[in-house]
Amino acid sequence: MPTPRKQFRSPWDFLLIAMTTGLFALFGAINYYAYSTVGMILFISIFLIAAAFGVYGYSIQNGELRILRLGWSKDIKLSDISSVEFKPNAMMGSLRTFGIGGLFGYVGFFKNRILNNYKAYATHRKKTVVILTKKHDQIVVTPDNPEEFVEALRGELK
């Protein structure tokens, strides 16, 4: 039996690609036509901060689930996880209560009828995996292969 994969990419859905590209083009055009130093600094700052908080992948290693960011990671101890389940479209109908909702990711606190309140570290609204912690927090992640990710994470939780 092959060794389960421990590294997973975080693919972008069409809406995330369109929003990130569109906002970049809009801010770029505004700065081009109304050039100002303050505007350029604001434009660059917004995109650098959003890029730093974006999600670029997931790694299961050293007793932790690592949510990979730009130069850092958000780590969740596997011992804090009580269950993991692939729930396609679990983010459907969500409202962002705090966070980033479409610039380099869907990251932060959200709420919907399916999950109620949850944290998201996501980039694809259909490939949603819901992680329940022992503190009853719900965390949504979106690996490139949700079924394989769930299998690998469950294997580490045993």
C-alpha positions as CSV (number, residue, x, y, z in Angstrom):
1,M,0.0,0.0,0.0
2,P,1.4,3.4,-1.0
3,T,2.3,6.0,1.6
4,P,-0.5,8.5,1.9
5,R,0.2,12.0,0.6
6,K,1.1,14.6,3.3
7,Q,1.3,17.7,1.1
8,F,-1.8,19.3,-0.6
9,R,-2.1,22.3,-2.8
10,S,-4.9,24.8,-2.3
11,P,-6.5,25.4,-5.8
12,W,-8.3,28.6,-6.7
13,D,-11.9,28.5,-7.9
14,F,-13.0,30.7,-10.8
15,L,-14.6,33.3,-8.5
16,L,-11.3,33.7,-6.5
17,I,-9.3,34.1,-9.7
18,A,-11.8,36.6,-11.2
19,M,-12.0,38.7,-7.9
20,T,-8.2,38.8,-7.3
21,T,-7.5,39.6,-11.0
22,G,-10.3,42.1,-11.2
23,L,-9.3,44.0,-8.0
24,F,-5.7,44.1,-9.1
25,A,-6.7,45.5,-12.5
26,L,-9.1,48.0,-10.9
27,F,-6.7,49.3,-8.3
28,G,-3.9,49.3,-10.9
29,A,-6.0,51.4,-13.3
30,I,-7.1,53.8,-10.6
31,N,-3.4,54.4,-9.6
32,Y,-2.4,54.7,-13.2
33,Y,-4.9,57.4,-14.1
34,A,-4.9,59.2,-10.7
35,Y,-1.3,58.7,-9.8
36,S,-0.4,59.6,-6.3
37,T,2.2,58.3,-3.9
38,V,-0.3,57.6,-1.2
39,G,-2.6,55.7,-3.6
40,M,0.4,53.6,-4.8
41,I,1.5,52.8,-1.2
42,L,-2.1,51.9,-0.3
43,F,-2.5,49.7,-3.4
44,I,0.8,47.8,-2.7
45,S,0.0,47.5,1.0
46,I,-3.5,46.0,0.5
47,F,-2.2,43.4,-2.0
48,L,0.9,42.5,0.1
49,I,-1.2,42.0,3.3
50,A,-3.8,40.0,1.5
51,A,-1.2,37.9,-0.2
52,A,0.5,37.2,3.2
53,F,-2.8,35.9,4.6
54,G,-3.7,33.9,1.5
55,V,-3.7,30.1,1.6
56,Y,-1.2,28.2,-0.6
57,G,-1.5,24.7,0.7
58,Y,-1.8,22.2,3.5
59,S,0.7,19.9,5.1
60,I,0.3,17.1,7.6
61,Q,3.5,16.8,9.6
62,N,5.0,16.5,13.1
63,G,1.6,16.1,14.7
64,E,0.2,19.2,13.1
65,L,-2.0,20.3,10.2
66,R,-0.1,23.2,8.8
67,I,-2.1,25.8,6.7
68,L,0.6,27.2,4.5
69,R,0.7,31.0,4.0
70,L,3.2,33.3,2.3
71,G,6.3,32.7,4.5
72,W,4.5,31.4,7.5
73,S,1.8,28.9,8.5
74,K,-1.2,28.5,10.8
75,D,-0.7,25.3,12.7
76,I,-3.4,23.1,14.3
77,K,-2.3,20.3,16.5
78,L,-3.7,17.0,15.4
79,S,-4.5,16.2,19.0
80,D,-7.0,19.1,19.0
81,I,-9.0,17.7,16.0
82,S,-12.0,15.5,16.8
83,S,-13.3,14.8,13.3
84,V,-12.7,15.6,9.6
85,E,-15.3,15.3,6.8
86,F,-15.5,16.1,3.1
87,K,-18.6,18.3,2.7
88,P,-18.8,19.6,-0.8
89,N,-20.1,23.2,-1.1
90,A,-20.2,23.7,2.7
91,M,-19.4,27.4,2.2
92,M,-22.5,27.9,0.1
93,G,-24.5,31.0,1.2
94,S,-21.9,32.2,3.6
95,L,-21.6,35.7,4.9
96,R,-18.1,36.9,6.0
97,T,-18.2,38.2,9.5
98,F,-14.5,39.1,9.6
99,G,-11.7,38.4,7.2
100,I,-10.8,38.3,3.5
101,G,-13.6,37.3,1.1
102,G,-12.0,36.9,-2.3
103,L,-8.6,38.5,-2.5
104,F,-6.0,35.6,-2.5
105,G,-8.5,33.4,-0.5
106,Y,-11.6,33.1,1.6
107,V,-9.9,33.5,5.0
108,G,-11.4,34.5,8.3
109,F,-14.8,34.1,10.1
110,F,-17.9,33.2,8.2
111,K,-21.5,32.1,8.9
112,N,-24.1,30.2,6.9
113,R,-27.0,27.9,7.4
114,I,-25.0,24.7,6.8
115,L,-22.2,25.2,9.4
116,N,-23.4,28.2,11.4
117,N,-20.2,30.0,12.6
118,Y,-16.9,28.7,11.2
119,K,-13.3,29.7,10.3
120,A,-12.2,29.4,6.7
121,Y,-8.7,28.9,5.2
122,A,-10.1,28.3,1.8
123,T,-9.5,29.0,-1.9
124,H,-12.2,26.8,-3.6
125,R,-15.8,27.0,-2.5
126,K,-16.7,23.5,-3.7
127,K,-13.8,21.4,-2.4
128,T,-14.6,22.0,1.2
129,V,-13.4,19.8,4.1
130,V,-14.8,20.6,7.5
131,I,-12.6,20.0,10.6
132,L,-14.2,19.9,14.0
133,T,-11.9,20.6,17.0
134,K,-12.3,19.4,20.5
135,K,-13.3,23.0,21.4
136,H,-16.2,22.6,18.9
137,D,-14.6,25.1,16.5
138,Q,-15.4,24.3,12.8
139,I,-12.6,25.0,10.3
140,V,-13.0,24.8,6.6
141,V,-10.1,24.0,4.3
142,T,-10.0,23.3,0.6
143,P,-7.2,20.9,-0.5
144,D,-6.8,19.9,-4.2
145,N,-8.0,16.3,-3.5
146,P,-10.4,16.5,-0.6
147,E,-11.0,12.7,-0.3
148,E,-7.3,11.9,-0.2
149,F,-6.8,14.7,2.3
150,V,-9.5,13.4,4.6
151,E,-8.1,9.9,4.4
152,A,-4.5,11.1,5.2
153,L,-5.7,13.3,8.1
154,R,-7.9,10.5,9.6
155,G,-4.9,8.1,9.3
156,E,-2.8,10.5,11.4
157,L,-5.6,11.0,14.0
158,K,-5.7,7.3,14.8
